[in-house]
Amino acid sequence: MKKTVCELFAGVGGFRCGLNSIKSIEDTRKSEKWETVWFNQWEPADKKVQWAYGCYVNRFGTCMDIEGKDTTNKDINAVDKEKVPDHNLLVGGFPCQDYSVASSLATSKGLEGKKGILWWDIRDMLEVKKAPFVLLENVDRLIKSPASQRGRDFAVILECFRDLGYTVEWRVINAAEYGYQQRRRRTFIFAYKDDTAYSQRIAEKVKYNSSYDEELRRKSMGKWIFLEGFFAKSFPVSLCDDKKICIKELPEQVGELSNSFTFTFENSGIMKDGMIYTLKTVPAYDGRQITLGDIMEDGDVDRSFFIPKERLYYMSPMINHSDETHEKLSDEAHKTWQYVKGAKKILRKAKNGHEYIFSEGPIAMIDEYDKPARTMLTNEGSFSRTTHIVRDKKTGEIRLLTPIEVERIQGFPSDWTKECLVDGEIIEMPVHKRRFMMGNALVVNLVNQMEEHLSEIFEAEE
């Protein structure tokens, strides 16, 4: 089977980098073993410059539809899916803000939010182009959304796949648990048409039969999840008692999910013939651990990234908490990293006049060299408790991460986002945009690790 790819919500090209083992900017000049026949990247918030798109086309160039038109930087809602070139693999990190850890699950809108509804464009593309294989990425809480009806959104996605004739595997993967440089948990979905040779071959290997009783189906699915499945081959897990597998049948109609469906999806699972099989798995990895220190720059770093000493601490560096229930701290204290990253107790008043104490715990002031980076968000570099601050390797002074370091945390080549192609001219991407792009991206290493088994699957297809 030809390795042809359609990349939706392409960002700056994470899937493409991973599938083609792109380790440096020079690698983009080599022929790609996975041919991207079409992609789409559109960010409605970028009114003047489409920064992610500009970065993507600067590195890879563009793609035409079957009529010879360039629709790659057009709102996917407005794209005629019939005119997208045929492809055998659909990939995409579909927008995830509606499920993101940046907001509480209770306030996220899931598939009903502005970003969540873009799932339906993926579904429409699958219906029209009938890609035999699909690889998608989203935040880990996708399987829990929404808070008021846990699991409903993911069940809707699974039901769409079922109705289109797909089997689905999923796994929530923490990149650091497989040796990579960031503690970033993401849900990966691998789906394949039931009539593919791969689907039939794996069903034979695990002796799957939909008419089996629950005990036999659990044994079959245990082999699928632990040993033979796509994620089992790419990211091994420890063996577990298959009796722990939970089974649930999807309703016949998507509409039945809207009002009543709720289910606890675990970090691993399969949807086959409308039946859900899921359980919690534990990674099986004992190799080398890449750390933040491994990817940090060790030469001269521009002084603009260093934090002035007066912005670091407002009292002894040994203190990591503040209590403002009786007396407020000064404005200068509030502007220090010690304050923003420390534990807090703050007296607040609700709209109804009720007074309460807001509190939160501390996080490490300085991120250590010997651990993987924490999850990087789109506000990386801002004055926020989630921003990484590090000790410069050469001077020992405290600073923010450089754009190259945030790229390396996501597994991209150094300076991948430095330049963009905009209106035919090469321009530099602003530093805050470079950080934003990486906060939105996936860990390229994970896709690269999946690629080996994905290639084997394609090579075995007719």
Buried (B, 14 or more C-beta within 10 A) or exposed (E): BEBBBBBBBBBBBBBBBBBBBBBEBEBBEEEBEBBBBBBBBBBEEEEEBBBBBBBBBBBBEBBBBEEEEEBBBBEBEEBEBEBBBEBBBBBBBBBBBBBBBBEEBEEBBBBEBEBBBBBBBBBBBBEEBBBBBBBBBBBBBBBBBBEEBBBBBBBBBBBBBBBBBBBBBBBBBBBBBBBBBBBBBBBBBBBBBBEBBBBEEBBEBBEBEEEEEEEEBBBBBBBBBBBBBBBBBBBBBEEBEBEEBBEBEBBEEBEEBEEEBEBEBBBBBBBBEBBBBBBBBEBBBEEEBBBBBEBBBEEEBEEEBBBEEEBBBBEEEEBBEBBBBEEEBEEEBBEBBBBBBBBBBBBEEEEEEEEEEEEEEBBEBBBEEEBBBBBBBBBBBEEEBBBBBBBBEEEEBBBBBBBBBBBBBBBBBBEBBBBBBBEEEEBEBEBBBBBBBBBBBBBBBBBBBBBEBBBEBBEEBE
